[in-house]
Every structure is written in C-alpha cells, then in structure tokens.
C-alpha cells in the first residue's frame, strides 16, 4: 500500500474538516523543525528522534496526543496520563482548524524539543 493510500484509508471514515485539522496540525509541527511521519494502523506519529505527537482520525474530530514533561492544567486537555517520572501524554480532541492556535503550537514546540537529542554542555 502506498503512503497516499495509507493516508486515504486512515481518513476514509472522517468528515473533510478532519483532514483540514490534520493539515493545520502538521503545518504547526513543521514550523518546529524537521520530522518524519510514521503511519501506523490507526494513527500517524510525528517523529524527530522519538515521537513527539500522534494523531488519530475520528469521524468529526482529530485526537491529538502530545508528549510533555509535565501535566498541563487546561480545559482543552481531554485526558492526560503520566507515562514515566518525567513524561506525560496530553490528549486533545480538535473539532476545528482554528483550534490549532498559539497555545497548541507552544505545546507542540515543547514536545518537539523533548523528542530531540540531549545536548551536552
């Protein structure tokens, strides 16, 4: 299956707005720097050296999971899970491209930094 077919399959049951939300999230992530999209069976991971975000297409929304170094107090976070001592996964359910705003972009930028190589001083 080609990459295009895999992407089409992932969004096959979604409304067109979900594809537009995905494009906005991808553009926001690209603004952080280079990364690779890894298509999984039901999701796409954005990977720098490690994954910093994942997207899951739903019928009328996009579920975005962002890596974080801490929990975040925000009504926008549908779920947050502490996966290790210094790592959290933050889940956001996006219904509109307009929700890809400055706050979400700042979370993506921080997640991107976490997914990079450690720098030595």
Secondary structure as GFF3:
##gff-version 3
##sequence-region A 1 121
A	DSSP	alpha_helix	3	10	.	.	.	ID=ss1
A	DSSP	alpha_helix	16	30	.	.	.	ID=ss2
A	DSSP	beta_strand	36	39	.	.	.	ID=ss3
A	DSSP	beta_strand	44	47	.	.	.	ID=ss4
A	DSSP	beta_strand	51	57	.	.	.	ID=ss5
A	DSSP	beta_strand	62	68	.	.	.	ID=ss6
A	DSSP	beta_strand	77	84	.	.	.	ID=ss7
A	DSSP	beta_strand	87	94	.	.	.	ID=ss8
A	DSSP	three_ten_helix	97	99	.	.	.	ID=ss9
A	DSSP	alpha_helix	102	114	.	.	.	ID=ss10
###
